């Protein structure tokens, strides 16, 4: 299955929800204002958000004028073009170290699939022949350490860990030392997932960030925020909160195959200007995909 087909299958619920609400306009003879109004309502229902929905419809109107389109059947193509333009200027690729290990801090609230995403990332890079080391930096929850150990065994990665309640920055420090000593290519570091008491968490993240900077030039190379796509606008709010506190470089959106709210990707990139770098399109280890803006836009817009 090619990349576009994987995106199309994973986004089936979002695509069906969007175009199920618009199917009535395709039988019309001309593209009129009511069609644009219905498109805006459908985008809102797909959790694209008010600002981005209005912006997308304006882009579609402009494209229709420029291309002299007056047939409703052309709407999917125009909307795909409008969506693709939201990603312009953002780099969805991962920034890897030119020498030494690449350091990735993985952040997010509890329950979004953070630890599973780390395991899938490790699996992805292991398949590329890279040596990956996991760091159990969520010392706040003992279960998080055990969960990462289990995933490490499944994907064939060593896990650097301390006891529950230990200093998370010390875990990262030991992981970086081990990675350099062993010649590892990548360190994926879990972090505590809580927002109800934001100040201590963000102070801990800041300390981990500084440890990475101190120990390796250019580190951390990525700060990857994991959000749950099924939560819709809550995912946008989480991205906004974390962006204010730490230097988030990319987003991983999980569980997109299980929701009709896949449109939440659009406001994240357009309003916050944070690139989406990974999307979860299923439960299997291979179902975490590097994000492709063109494939996403085309897949979600094809009726």
Backbone bond lengths (Angstrom), bond angles and torsions (degrees), N, CA, C in turn:
res aa  C-N    CA-C-N  psi(-1)  N-CA   C-N-CA  omega(-1)  CA-C   N-CA-C  phi
1 X - - - 1.453 - - 1.528 109.28 -
2 X 1.336 116.36 126.54 1.453 120.71 -179.16 1.519 111.80 -74.63
3 X 1.338 115.43 171.74 1.452 120.89 -176.46 1.518 111.79 -59.17
4 X 1.341 117.59 -46.85 1.459 120.15 -179.09 1.526 110.76 -61.61
5 X 1.322 117.13 -41.47 1.464 120.24 -179.28 1.525 111.22 -65.74
6 X 1.347 116.96 -36.13 1.461 119.56 177.34 1.526 110.53 -66.47
7 X 1.319 116.78 -41.56 1.462 119.76 176.43 1.528 110.33 -64.43
8 X 1.318 116.83 -42.39 1.463 120.34 -178.46 1.522 111.07 -62.32
9 X 1.337 116.74 -43.14 1.461 120.36 178.80 1.516 111.05 -66.73
10 X 1.339 117.83 -44.72 1.456 121.30 -177.80 1.514 113.79 -67.78
11 X 1.332 116.95 -27.09 1.463 121.38 -177.64 1.524 112.42 -100.60
12 X 1.322 116.15 17.61 1.464 120.28 -173.93 1.533 112.33 -57.80
13 X 1.329 117.53 -44.13 1.460 119.71 -178.32 1.524 111.55 -65.79
14 X 1.337 116.40 -40.48 1.461 119.38 179.03 1.523 111.09 -66.89
15 X 1.326 115.63 -42.53 1.470 119.62 -179.28 1.532 110.40 -65.36
16 X 1.346 116.38 -44.24 1.462 120.59 -178.97 1.519 110.59 -63.99
17 X 1.336 116.49 -40.85 1.456 119.87 179.12 1.513 112.29 -63.75
18 X 1.326 115.97 -41.17 1.461 120.58 -178.59 1.523 111.05 -66.93
19 X 1.320 116.99 -53.63 1.459 120.01 -173.13 1.520 113.37 -83.05
20 X 1.354 116.45 -17.30 1.452 118.18 172.99 1.517 111.37 -63.43
21 X 1.330 115.58 -32.84 1.462 120.74 178.80 1.531 112.09 -79.65
22 X 1.311 116.98 -15.23 1.469 120.30 -176.34 1.526 113.59 -109.74
23 X 1.327 116.23 -1.45 1.471 118.75 -172.71 1.525 112.27 -58.53
24 X 1.339 116.86 -29.85 1.459 119.25 -177.12 1.511 114.43 -66.76
25 X 1.331 117.23 -23.69 1.471 118.06 -175.53 1.523 112.37 -80.36
26 X 1.334 117.73 -16.13 1.469 119.35 -176.98 1.526 112.74 -69.69
27 X 1.322 116.70 -22.03 1.466 119.96 -179.35 1.528 112.97 -85.10
28 X 1.330 115.87 -4.24 1.463 118.58 179.70 1.523 111.04 -75.10
29 X 1.309 114.43 157.88 1.463 118.95 -177.48 1.514 112.69 -82.75
30 X 1.355 116.18 -26.28 1.461 118.82 -177.56 1.526 110.20 -139.31
31 X 1.333 114.12 158.05 1.450 121.60 176.88 1.522 108.16 -87.12
32 X 1.349 117.25 108.62 1.461 120.34 -177.54 1.527 110.58 -117.84
33 X 1.327 115.41 -178.60 1.467 120.54 -174.83 1.519 112.20 -62.98
34 X 1.328 117.71 -34.05 1.461 119.53 -179.20 1.530 111.52 -63.87
35 X 1.320 116.63 -29.66 1.466 119.98 177.40 1.523 110.66 -65.08
36 X 1.315 116.28 -40.93 1.468 120.04 178.45 1.531 110.82 -67.39
37 X 1.334 116.33 -37.08 1.463 119.64 178.14 1.527 110.66 -65.06
38 X 1.322 116.99 -41.17 1.465 120.57 178.57 1.525 110.96 -67.18
39 X 1.327 116.96 -35.14 1.456 120.30 177.01 1.528 110.47 -62.90
40 X 1.321 115.78 -43.02 1.460 119.27 179.91 1.527 110.70 -62.30
41 X 1.318 117.72 -41.70 1.464 121.49 178.22 1.521 111.04 -63.35
42 X 1.330 116.95 -40.35 1.464 120.53 179.70 1.525 111.14 -66.44
43 X 1.316 117.37 -38.78 1.461 120.84 178.01 1.525 111.30 -65.64
44 X 1.320 116.36 -39.19 1.457 119.97 176.99 1.521 110.70 -62.82
45 X 1.321 117.08 -40.05 1.461 121.14 179.18 1.522 111.67 -67.04
46 X 1.324 117.11 -25.31 1.460 121.78 177.73 1.522 112.01 -86.71
47 X 1.345 116.66 10.45 1.456 124.30 177.88 1.528 113.19 64.61
48 X 1.322 115.38 34.04 1.455 119.49 174.33 1.533 110.14 -74.67
49 X 1.332 117.17 -23.82 1.460 120.64 179.72 1.517 111.55 92.44
50 X 1.330 116.07 156.11 1.458 121.31 -173.40 1.524 111.43 -64.34
51 X 1.320 117.35 -54.85 1.464 120.61 -174.46 1.521 111.81 -59.79
52 X 1.332 116.02 -46.65 1.460 118.96 -176.73 1.528 111.09 -73.02
53 X 1.340 118.29 -33.38 1.472 120.67 176.59 1.534 110.37 -62.36
54 X 1.338 116.04 -46.28 1.468 119.94 178.48 1.524 110.09 -61.63
55 X 1.326 116.68 -43.37 1.464 121.10 -179.68 1.535 111.16 -62.54
56 X 1.333 117.12 -43.90 1.467 120.40 -179.37 1.528 111.60 -62.88
57 X 1.326 116.57 -43.73 1.467 119.54 -179.67 1.528 110.71 -64.13
58 X 1.320 116.38 -37.87 1.469 119.09 176.24 1.523 111.06 -63.99
59 X 1.318 116.47 -38.78 1.463 119.78 177.18 1.524 110.95 -64.27
60 X 1.334 116.89 -40.79 1.468 120.43 178.70 1.532 110.38 -64.98
61 X 1.329 116.56 -41.68 1.474 119.68 176.12 1.527 110.72 -57.98
62 X 1.319 115.91 -46.12 1.468 120.32 -178.32 1.527 110.58 -62.84
63 X 1.326 116.36 -45.02 1.465 119.75 179.72 1.530 111.30 -63.40
64 X 1.329 116.34 -38.88 1.465 119.84 178.57 1.520 111.06 -62.12
65 X 1.351 116.03 -41.43 1.469 119.31 177.88 1.520 111.15 -65.50
66 X 1.318 115.90 -47.84 1.462 120.40 -176.36 1.521 111.84 -63.72
67 X 1.320 116.60 -36.81 1.466 120.51 -176.94 1.530 112.38 -96.86
68 X 1.338 115.31 3.15 1.470 121.96 178.41 1.528 111.31 54.31
69 X 1.313 114.69 47.41 1.459 121.81 179.17 1.521 109.16 -92.52
70 X 1.336 116.87 130.53 1.462 119.96 177.18 1.528 112.34 -132.10
71 X 1.343 116.65 10.72 1.456 121.04 180.00 1.532 110.57 -106.38
72 X 1.328 118.25 127.84 1.470 120.99 178.95 1.525 113.46 -58.19
73 X 1.310 117.81 -25.94 1.464 120.97 -179.32 1.525 112.43 -64.40
74 X 1.351 117.05 -15.14 1.453 121.46 179.80 1.536 112.74 -87.90
75 X 1.336 116.81 -6.07 1.455 120.31 -176.66 1.532 114.15 -57.43
76 X 1.333 119.43 -44.89 1.467 117.95 179.76 1.522 113.44 -57.32
77 X 1.318 116.10 -41.68 1.463 119.79 179.97 1.525 110.84 -65.10
78 X 1.329 116.80 -43.30 1.455 120.40 -179.78 1.532 111.75 -66.31
79 X 1.335 115.98 -39.53 1.460 119.04 179.90 1.524 110.76 -67.28
80 X 1.333 117.34 -37.42 1.468 120.20 177.12 1.522 110.43 -62.25
81 X 1.334 116.91 -40.15 1.463 120.05 177.47 1.522 111.12 -64.70
82 X 1.335 116.12 -41.53 1.467 120.21 -179.93 1.526 110.43 -64.59
83 X 1.328 116.75 -43.99 1.464 120.47 178.91 1.526 110.95 -61.74
84 X 1.313 116.53 -44.42 1.462 120.19 -178.23 1.522 111.21 -59.80
85 X 1.328 116.78 -33.09 1.470 120.01 -178.59 1.528 111.67 -68.26
86 X 1.350 117.79 -21.72 1.464 120.61 179.22 1.525 111.88 -67.49
87 X 1.339 116.37 -22.38 1.462 120.86 -176.19 1.530 112.61 -93.15
88 X 1.332 116.91 -2.67 1.452 119.87 -177.14 1.525 111.23 -62.02
89 X 1.316 115.97 136.23 1.455 120.87 178.47 1.513 114.73 86.79
90 X 1.338 117.51 -1.33 1.458 121.46 178.72 1.520 109.79 -111.97
91 X 1.328 116.11 136.76 1.463 122.20 -178.38 1.521 109.06 -99.22
92 X 1.327 116.60 112.60 1.459 121.18 -178.13 1.528 113.36 -86.16
93 X 1.318 117.90 -1.99 1.462 120.34 -178.95 1.521 110.53 -81.02
94 X 1.323 116.20 156.09 1.461 121.33 176.25 1.519 109.42 -79.69
95 X 1.331 116.03 140.33 1.462 121.36 177.07 1.520 108.52 -90.55
96 X 1.320 116.70 112.25 1.455 121.94 -177.38 1.525 109.94 -104.13
97 X 1.314 115.73 148.67 1.460 121.09 -179.86 1.523 110.24 -65.54
98 X 1.325 116.62 141.17 1.471 120.42 177.06 1.517 111.22 -75.92
99 X 1.329 116.55 -24.62 1.459 121.13 174.75 1.523 108.43 -150.91
100 X 1.309 116.33 148.09 1.449 120.10 -177.40 1.515 111.51 76.05
101 X 1.328 117.22 -178.96 1.464 120.24 -175.97 1.525 113.60 -73.26
102 X 1.314 115.69 142.85 1.459 122.29 170.51 1.525 108.17 -81.47
103 X 1.333 116.63 131.23 1.461 121.59 -177.26 1.528 109.08 -110.35
104 X 1.339 115.90 123.55 1.459 122.13 -179.99 1.525 108.89 -121.95
105 X 1.329 116.66 117.62 1.464 121.27 171.68 1.524 107.73 -90.52
106 X 1.324 116.54 127.12 1.465 121.46 -178.71 1.522 108.26 -109.29
107 X 1.346 115.87 119.71 1.463 121.26 -174.18 1.518 109.91 -123.02
108 X 1.335 115.59 166.57 1.458 121.02 179.40 1.508 110.79 149.60
109 X 1.318 116.80 165.59 1.459 120.83 179.66 1.522 109.38 -78.47
110 X 1.326 115.53 165.42 1.458 119.84 177.67 1.529 111.15 -65.36
111 X 1.326 115.60 143.73 1.455 120.79 173.95 1.509 115.97 92.33
112 X 1.334 118.15 -0.81 1.465 120.05 -177.27 1.531 112.41 -89.09
113 X 1.335 117.27 -6.65 1.455 120.39 -177.10 1.515 112.91 95.22
114 X 1.320 116.37 28.58 1.469 121.44 -174.74 1.531 111.69 -63.68
115 X 1.337 117.01 -50.72 1.459 120.28 -176.72 1.525 110.93 -67.04
116 X 1.325 116.85 -39.28 1.467 120.27 177.02 1.522 110.74 -63.91
117 X 1.326 116.84 -38.08 1.463 120.59 177.74 1.524 110.65 -63.66
118 X 1.332 117.26 -40.46 1.464 120.73 176.71 1.524 109.71 -59.32
119 X 1.331 116.67 -44.50 1.464 120.45 179.80 1.529 111.10 -62.60
120 X 1.322 116.78 -41.14 1.467 119.88 179.95 1.527 111.30 -68.68
121 X 1.335 116.72 -36.75 1.465 119.74 174.81 1.526 110.40 -62.86
122 X 1.339 116.04 -44.17 1.459 120.11 178.62 1.521 110.69 -60.56
123 X 1.315 116.38 -42.11 1.469 121.11 178.13 1.524 110.93 -62.18
124 X 1.338 116.40 -43.01 1.471 121.20 -179.69 1.527 110.56 -59.33
125 X 1.329 116.28 -48.44 1.465 118.96 -176.01 1.536 112.01 -77.36
126 X 1.322 116.79 -28.17 1.465 119.04 173.88 1.534 110.33 -62.80
127 X 1.316 116.05 -38.02 1.473 120.11 178.61 1.530 111.21 -66.36
128 X 1.315 116.58 -21.67 1.466 120.58 175.90 1.521 111.89 -87.10
129 X 1.312 116.52 3.47 1.462 121.03 178.01 1.513 114.80 87.10
130 X 1.323 117.08 12.65 1.466 119.81 -178.29 1.531 110.59 -89.31
131 X 1.322 115.29 146.90 1.458 120.96 173.70 1.525 108.38 -88.41
132 X 1.317 116.38 119.51 1.453 122.27 -173.35 1.525 109.60 -115.97
133 X 1.321 115.32 135.16 1.456 122.57 177.58 1.521 108.23 -116.84
134 X 1.335 116.79 135.52 1.458 121.29 179.11 1.526 109.54 -104.57
135 X 1.333 116.10 141.64 1.458 121.62 178.59 1.523 108.58 -119.46
136 X 1.330 116.58 121.76 1.463 121.90 -177.21 1.524 109.93 -84.76
137 X 1.323 115.47 74.58 1.460 121.54 -175.27 1.514 114.84 -83.69
138 X 1.336 117.74 -3.46 1.460 119.49 173.72 1.524 107.71 -89.45
139 X 1.314 115.71 76.69 1.464 120.85 -179.17 1.529 111.60 -81.80
140 X 1.323 116.50 -5.30 1.467 121.36 179.87 1.524 110.95 -69.12
141 X 1.339 116.70 -33.78 1.469 121.83 -179.98 1.526 109.32 -117.08
142 X 1.318 116.47 120.59 1.459 120.13 177.22 1.525 110.64 -60.89
143 X 1.334 116.86 -35.65 1.464 120.70 -178.71 1.525 111.22 -63.55
144 X 1.339 117.05 -30.60 1.465 119.91 -179.70 1.527 110.33 -66.90
145 X 1.330 117.32 -37.87 1.471 120.93 178.19 1.526 109.76 -65.05
146 X 1.332 116.10 -46.37 1.467 120.41 179.82 1.532 111.29 -62.88
147 X 1.322 116.02 -39.69 1.464 120.26 -179.92 1.527 110.82 -63.89
148 X 1.332 116.72 -42.88 1.461 119.63 179.98 1.526 110.73 -67.55
149 X 1.332 117.45 -36.24 1.470 120.72 175.87 1.527 110.80 -59.91
150 X 1.329 115.84 -43.94 1.464 120.30 179.53 1.523 111.38 -62.30
151 X 1.337 115.98 -44.70 1.463 119.95 178.72 1.531 110.73 -65.73
152 X 1.325 116.81 -38.72 1.454 119.61 178.80 1.518 111.76 -59.56
153 X 1.316 116.96 -40.76 1.458 120.89 177.86 1.521 111.26 -64.73
154 X 1.335 116.24 -38.95 1.469 120.16 -178.20 1.521 112.27 -67.16
155 X 1.325 116.68 -39.96 1.471 119.59 -175.28 1.522 112.64 -96.35
156 X 1.334 117.16 -3.83 1.459 120.45 176.69 1.515 114.43 80.32
157 X 1.339 116.63 39.09 1.462 120.88 179.39 1.528 109.93 -122.17
158 X 1.318 115.95 140.07 1.457 120.17 173.04 1.530 109.56 -72.14
159 X 1.337 115.26 148.18 1.460 121.33 -179.75 1.526 108.66 -120.70
160 X 1.323 116.25 123.88 1.466 121.65 174.59 1.521 107.48 -90.33
161 X 1.323 117.27 125.47 1.459 120.30 -174.79 1.525 110.54 -145.32
162 X 1.333 115.35 157.80 1.454 123.97 170.21 1.526 107.35 -121.78
163 X 1.299 116.42 -175.76 1.462 120.60 178.66 1.537 109.01 -72.91
164 X 1.327 117.83 158.22 1.472 120.71 174.53 1.531 110.98 -57.56
165 X 1.314 115.57 138.76 1.452 121.22 -179.70 1.516 114.70 88.07
166 X 1.337 116.78 -3.28 1.466 120.44 -179.71 1.526 110.67 -72.07
167 X 1.312 115.55 168.98 1.464 121.90 178.96 1.529 109.18 -70.41
168 X 1.322 116.24 118.00 1.462 120.61 -177.28 1.525 111.97 -62.78
169 X 1.336 116.51 -35.33 1.466 119.92 179.17 1.523 111.00 -64.80
170 X 1.343 116.65 -32.71 1.461 120.18 177.45 1.528 111.17 -67.89
171 X 1.337 116.22 -35.00 1.473 120.09 176.09 1.523 109.65 -62.61
172 X 1.325 116.08 -45.80 1.460 120.05 179.54 1.524 110.65 -63.44
173 X 1.323 116.98 -41.89 1.468 120.50 178.56 1.527 110.35 -57.34
174 X 1.326 116.88 -47.63 1.466 120.11 -179.75 1.527 111.03 -64.27
175 X 1.327 116.73 -37.19 1.458 120.29 179.27 1.530 110.87 -65.21
176 X 1.324 116.81 -40.47 1.464 120.30 179.14 1.531 110.97 -66.85
177 X 1.314 116.84 -39.47 1.466 120.32 177.23 1.532 110.32 -63.83
178 X 1.334 116.08 -43.34 1.462 120.33 179.98 1.523 111.08 -65.63
179 X 1.337 116.50 -40.28 1.460 120.65 -179.08 1.522 111.03 -62.15
180 X 1.329 116.68 -42.22 1.463 120.03 179.81 1.527 111.37 -69.67
181 X 1.320 116.65 -39.18 1.466 120.31 -179.55 1.523 111.36 -67.44
182 X 1.324 117.06 -34.27 1.464 121.31 -175.80 1.521 112.74 -94.54
183 X 1.318 116.92 -5.02 1.459 119.73 -178.21 1.515 113.38 71.24
184 X 1.342 117.05 31.39 1.467 121.15 179.92 1.528 110.59 -69.08
185 X 1.320 115.11 152.34 1.468 120.95 -179.44 1.516 112.80 -90.22
186 X 1.331 116.93 -25.08 1.459 119.09 -171.54 1.521 110.50 -152.54
187 X 1.341 115.49 141.79 1.461 122.86 172.39 1.524 107.32 -119.79
188 X 1.324 116.53 120.81 1.455 122.29 175.74 1.516 107.57 -107.59
189 X 1.323 116.82 116.26 1.461 121.13 -172.50 1.522 111.67 -111.22
190 X 1.322 116.25 120.22 1.455 122.29 173.25 1.530 108.68 -74.02
191 X 1.334 116.39 154.22 1.467 121.08 178.00 1.521 108.55 -137.44
192 X 1.326 116.52 162.52 1.461 120.69 -178.98 1.525 110.50 -63.54
193 X 1.321 115.42 136.85 1.464 120.19 -176.18 1.510 112.31 -109.86
194 X 1.309 117.92 85.70 1.457 119.98 177.68 1.537 109.20 -152.06
195 X 1.307 115.57 143.01 1.457 120.53 177.52 1.527 112.60 -124.16
196 X 1.331 117.06 -11.04 1.460 118.47 -176.10 1.533 111.29 -65.66
197 X 1.324 116.28 -24.79 1.471 120.46 175.94 1.525 105.95 -127.41
198 X 1.312 115.06 75.45 1.463 121.69 -164.56 1.527 113.86 -64.83
199 X 1.322 118.43 -40.51 1.468 120.25 -172.49 1.531 113.63 -57.94
200 X 1.328 120.68 -48.76 1.468 119.75 179.24 1.521 112.70 -63.07
201 X 1.329 116.75 -39.64 1.462 120.18 179.47 1.516 110.84 -61.77
202 X 1.314 116.24 -48.95 1.450 119.79 -176.31 1.527 111.41 -68.30
203 X 1.342 117.13 -31.67 1.462 120.02 174.92 1.525 110.10 -65.98
204 X 1.328 116.06 -38.54 1.462 120.83 177.90 1.526 110.67 -65.59
205 X 1.320 116.43 -43.35 1.462 120.19 177.92 1.524 111.17 -62.19
206 X 1.316 115.88 -41.22 1.454 120.11 179.00 1.525 110.98 -61.11
207 X 1.325 116.43 -41.09 1.463 120.89 179.09 1.525 110.68 -64.58
208 X 1.335 116.45 -41.99 1.468 120.17 178.81 1.528 110.35 -64.40
209 X 1.327 115.60 -40.81 1.465 120.82 179.04 1.531 110.23 -59.04
210 X 1.344 115.66 -44.85 1.463 120.11 -178.55 1.533 111.84 -67.26
211 X 1.329 117.38 -36.55 1.464 120.80 176.65 1.526 110.33 -62.20
212 X 1.319 116.60 -43.93 1.464 120.03 178.60 1.523 111.14 -62.47
213 X 1.338 116.58 -43.78 1.460 120.57 178.64 1.523 111.91 -60.59
214 X 1.321 114.85 -40.58 1.460 119.64 -176.16 1.519 112.27 -70.29
215 X 1.321 116.88 -36.29 1.456 120.58 -171.82 1.523 113.98 -87.45
216 X 1.332 117.16 -27.01 1.464 119.95 -177.20 1.522 110.21 -139.71
217 X 1.333 118.47 131.12 1.466 121.11 176.56 1.527 110.78 -60.12
218 X 1.322 116.41 130.57 1.458 121.03 176.70 1.510 114.73 84.52
219 X 1.330 117.70 -7.41 1.463 120.15 -178.66 1.538 110.54 -86.19
220 X 1.328 117.32 153.66 1.453 126.87 -7.98 1.530 110.53 -72.96
221 X 1.304 115.94 139.10 1.456 120.10 -175.80 1.530 112.20 -76.65
222 X 1.334 116.34 -24.97 1.458 121.66 174.73 1.528 109.28 -144.28
223 X 1.328 115.81 140.88 1.460 122.24 165.83 1.525 105.22 -116.81
224 X 1.324 114.99 103.47 1.460 121.48 -170.40 1.525 109.78 -100.16
225 X 1.321 116.20 118.89 1.458 121.75 178.55 1.522 109.65 -94.28
226 X 1.334 116.14 124.65 1.458 121.71 178.36 1.526 108.80 -97.23
227 X 1.340 116.53 126.44 1.461 121.49 176.33 1.522 108.93 -127.88
228 X 1.317 115.40 151.56 1.463 122.94 -178.62 1.525 109.18 -91.14
229 X 1.327 116.71 114.39 1.453 120.74 -177.07 1.511 114.03 -63.11
230 X 1.342 118.24 -24.16 1.467 120.36 -178.28 1.518 111.97 -71.98
231 X 1.335 118.11 -13.90 1.466 120.83 -178.99 1.525 112.64 -86.95
232 X 1.325 117.44 -4.32 1.457 119.88 175.28 1.514 113.67 59.93
233 X 1.333 116.03 -123.62 1.463 120.83 -175.06 1.527 112.88 -62.97
234 X 1.334 118.34 -23.34 1.458 119.75 174.93 1.526 110.73 -61.47
235 X 1.328 116.92 -34.33 1.465 120.50 177.44 1.521 110.16 -63.34
236 X 1.333 116.77 -40.37 1.461 120.80 176.66 1.524 110.87 -63.68
237 X 1.325 116.60 -42.08 1.461 120.20 179.61 1.522 111.45 -64.47
238 X 1.333 117.37 -39.29 1.460 120.42 177.28 1.525 110.65 -64.12
239 X 1.315 116.36 -43.35 1.460 120.05 178.80 1.527 110.68 -60.85
240 X 1.325 116.23 -40.43 1.462 120.37 179.59 1.539 110.64 -64.71
241 X 1.327 117.29 -42.27 1.462 121.56 -178.56 1.518 111.41 -66.78
242 X 1.325 117.32 -45.84 1.457 119.80 -179.19 1.526 111.54 -68.01
243 X 1.330 116.92 -35.30 1.462 119.55 178.97 1.523 111.11 -62.05
244 X 1.330 116.18 -33.69 1.464 120.10 179.19 1.519 112.42 -70.91
245 X 1.341 116.34 -23.48 1.464 120.05 -172.62 1.525 113.43 -102.80
246 X 1.314 117.51 -36.18 1.464 120.81 -177.54 1.527 109.26 -134.63
247 X 1.309 115.86 165.79 1.465 121.20 -176.91 1.523 110.27 -86.08
248 X 1.333 115.53 75.36 1.460 121.05 179.17 1.526 109.09 -66.79
249 X 1.334 116.34 127.76 1.470 120.78 -179.48 1.523 112.97 -104.55
250 X 1.328 116.91 -14.66 1.454 119.04 -178.41 1.518 111.11 -167.54
251 X 1.327 114.90 162.42 1.462 122.77 -177.97 1.528 109.45 -119.26
252 X 1.332 115.61 140.65 1.462 121.51 167.33 1.524 106.61 -115.75
253 X 1.330 117.11 119.20 1.461 121.77 -179.07 1.518 108.33 -101.48
254 X 1.338 116.60 119.17 1.458 121.25 -177.25 1.526 111.60 -97.45
255 X 1.328 115.81 161.96 1.472 124.41 168.96 1.528 113.59 63.21
256 X 1.322 117.63 28.12 1.462 119.31 179.95 1.529 111.99 -67.05
257 X 1.331 116.94 -23.74 1.461 119.55 179.46 1.524 112.02 -71.21
258 X 1.339 117.48 -18.64 1.457 120.78 -175.64 1.512 114.28 -103.24
259 X 1.311 118.01 15.72 1.461 120.09 -174.82 1.523 112.23 -140.74
260 X 1.324 115.02 154.65 1.463 120.98 171.10 1.522 110.63 -96.71
261 X 1.337 116.50 12.25 1.466 121.94 -175.26 1.532 112.28 -106.05
262 X 1.332 116.72 27.71 1.455 120.04 -178.33 1.508 113.84 -61.25
263 X 1.330 116.29 -16.64 1.457 120.19 179.41 1.506 113.99 -66.00
264 X 1.346 117.85 -11.40 1.468 120.18 -179.07 1.525 111.61 -62.66
265 X 1.317 117.58 -20.36 1.461 120.47 176.25 1.524 111.09 -59.10
266 X 1.322 116.87 -36.39 1.466 120.41 -174.91 1.527 113.46 -63.04
267 X 1.337 120.53 -51.00 1.472 118.48 178.90 1.527 113.19 -66.28
268 X 1.331 117.78 -29.57 1.459 119.33 177.78 1.528 110.31 -60.26
269 X 1.324 116.15 -46.35 1.464 118.37 -177.05 1.523 111.98 -80.57
270 X 1.332 117.86 -35.89 1.467 118.80 -175.54 1.521 112.33 -79.82
271 X 1.339 117.35 -41.59 1.460 120.31 -175.00 1.528 112.05 -87.24
272 X 1.348 117.25 -34.11 1.464 120.10 -177.00 1.519 112.98 -101.63
273 X 1.321 117.06 -16.12 1.471 122.61 -179.01 1.530 111.16 56.59
274 X 1.317 115.69 42.09 1.463 122.20 171.60 1.524 107.03 -110.24
275 X 1.318 118.71 125.74 1.459 119.22 -178.69 1.525 112.37 -72.05
276 X 1.316 116.53 138.09 1.459 121.21 168.45 1.523 107.02 -80.77
277 X 1.328 117.07 128.10 1.468 120.93 -175.65 1.522 113.55 -112.77
278 X 1.329 116.54 -22.78 1.463 120.54 179.56 1.525 109.27 -143.30
279 X 1.329 115.75 147.25 1.462 120.68 173.70 1.523 108.89 -134.44
280 X 1.338 115.02 138.66 1.458 120.95 176.49 1.510 109.76 -93.46
281 X 1.329 116.23 116.82 1.466 121.46 -175.37 1.523 111.78 -115.06
282 X 1.332 117.35 21.66 1.459 121.62 179.82 1.514 110.42 169.07
283 X 1.322 115.84 -179.02 1.457 120.83 -175.19 1.523 113.26 -97.26
284 X 1.322 118.16 -12.79 1.459 120.73 -177.67 1.531 110.53 -75.21
285 X 1.330 115.36 160.58 1.456 120.20 -178.73 1.522 112.25 -60.26
286 X 1.336 116.67 -29.66 1.466 120.89 -177.74 1.523 112.79 -86.88
287 X 1.328 117.87 2.38 1.459 120.46 -172.19 1.525 114.46 -92.85
288 X 1.328 116.81 10.91 1.466 120.16 169.36 1.517 107.27 -95.33
289 X 1.314 116.63 115.24 1.461 121.30 -172.50 1.532 111.27 -109.31
290 X 1.341 117.40 138.90 1.470 118.62 167.64 1.528 108.79 -58.89
291 X 1.315 116.83 134.18 1.460 119.73 -173.87 1.515 111.07 -73.29
292 X 1.321 114.98 134.62 1.460 122.34 177.29 1.527 107.59 -123.80
293 X 1.345 118.24 107.67 1.468 120.54 -175.97 1.528 113.60 -57.14
294 X 1.330 117.37 -40.79 1.462 119.89 -178.00 1.523 110.67 -67.41
295 X 1.340 116.85 -43.75 1.462 120.45 179.64 1.523 110.81 -64.91
296 X 1.343 116.85 -40.36 1.461 120.83 177.72 1.523 110.57 -61.38
297 X 1.320 117.44 -51.03 1.458 121.83 -176.45 1.511 111.33 -60.93
298 X 1.325 116.83 -42.88 1.452 120.02 -179.40 1.526 111.29 -69.90
299 X 1.337 116.70 -41.44 1.465 120.70 -175.23 1.520 112.27 -67.83
300 X 1.335 117.18 -39.52 1.461 119.76 -176.85 1.524 111.72 -78.89
301 X 1.331 116.51 -18.71 1.471 120.51 -176.65 1.514 113.57 -99.40
302 X 1.321 117.92 -6.84 1.467 119.03 -179.24 1.512 109.31 -83.01
303 X 1.325 118.77 118.76 1.478 121.52 -177.64 1.527 111.89 -60.72
